[in-house]
Amino acid sequence: MSDIQLDPQEAARKARAIIEAEQNARVRSVEELVSATNAFDAAEQAVKDAAAAHDKAWSAALAAGWTEKNLREIGARAPGQSAPRSRKRRAAAAPQPESIEG
């Protein structure tokens, strides 16, 4: 048996510190989640706004006498078309070392 007696108040203080640290971590995760949600919502709204502006500009170009073919030839995309994706280059196969027969 140990001759050292534990202080109940000190043990309670340590327990509270552990619980508080865990709660703070949980609360921080909620703060980060809500912040990310807000950023996502803002980006989603920006995409909607850009799509509406694109639709309006496309219609204005057509009304100004441009044809869809002309607009595509100069690089404009029609509303609703996705941007072309860049192709990823495959890494060239590394040369295989020749085996030395001995």
C-alpha positions in Angstrom: 0.0 0.0 0.0 1.1 3.5 -0.8 1.8 6.0 2.0 1.0 8.9 -0.4 -2.5 10.2 -0.1 -4.2 11.8 -3.1 -5.8 15.1 -2.8 -9.5 14.8 -3.9 -9.6 18.4 -5.0 -6.5 18.1 -7.1 -7.9 14.9 -8.7 -11.1 16.7 -9.5 -9.2 19.6 -11.0 -7.3 17.3 -13.3 -10.5 15.5 -14.3 -12.1 18.8 -15.1 -9.1 19.8 -17.2 -9.3 16.6 -19.2 -13.0 17.0 -19.8 -12.6 20.6 -20.7 -9.9 19.8 -23.2 -12.1 17.1 -24.9 -15.0 19.5 -25.0 -12.9 22.3 -26.5 -11.7 19.9 -29.2 -15.3 18.9 -30.0 -16.4 22.5 -30.1 -13.5 23.4 -32.4 -14.5 20.7 -34.8 -18.0 22.2 -35.0 -16.5 25.7 -35.6 -14.4 24.3 -38.4 -17.4 22.4 -39.9 -19.6 25.5 -39.9 -16.8 27.6 -41.4 -16.3 25.1 -44.2 -20.0 24.9 -44.8 -20.2 28.7 -45.1 -17.3 28.7 -47.5 -18.9 26.0 -49.6 -22.2 27.9 -49.7 -20.5 31.1 -50.7 -18.6 29.2 -53.5 -21.7 27.5 -54.6 -23.5 30.9 -54.8 -20.5 32.4 -56.7 -20.8 29.5 -59.3 -24.5 30.2 -59.7 -23.9 33.9 -60.1 -21.1 33.2 -62.7 -23.4 30.8 -64.6 -26.1 33.5 -64.8 -23.6 36.1 -66.0 -22.3 33.6 -68.6 -25.8 32.9 -69.8 -26.6 36.6 -70.1 -23.3 37.4 -71.9 -23.8 34.4 -74.3 -27.4 35.7 -75.1 -26.1 39.2 -75.6 -23.4 38.0 -78.0 -26.0 36.1 -80.0 -28.2 39.1 -80.0 -25.3 41.2 -81.3 -25.1 39.0 -84.4 -22.6 36.3 -83.4 -23.4 32.7 -84.3 -22.8 29.9 -81.9 -20.2 28.5 -84.3 -18.4 31.9 -84.3 -18.4 32.0 -80.5 -17.1 28.5 -80.2 -14.3 29.2 -82.8 -13.0 32.0 -80.7 -13.0 29.8 -77.6 -16.2 30.7 -75.9 -18.2 27.9 -74.3 -22.0 27.8 -74.5 -23.8 27.9 -71.2 -24.0 24.6 -69.5 -20.9 23.2 -71.2 -18.1 22.0 -68.9 -14.6 23.4 -69.2 -12.3 21.1 -71.1 -10.3 19.0 -68.7 -6.6 19.0 -69.0 -5.1 15.6 -69.6 -2.7 14.3 -67.1 0.5 13.1 -68.7 1.6 9.7 -67.9 5.1 9.4 -66.6 7.4 7.8 -69.1 8.3 4.3 -68.1 11.6 4.2 -66.3 14.2 2.3 -68.1 14.7 -1.1 -66.7 18.3 -1.9 -65.5 19.9 -4.6 -67.6 20.6 -7.7 -65.6 24.3 -8.7 -65.4 24.7 -12.4 -65.9 27.7 -13.7 -64.2 
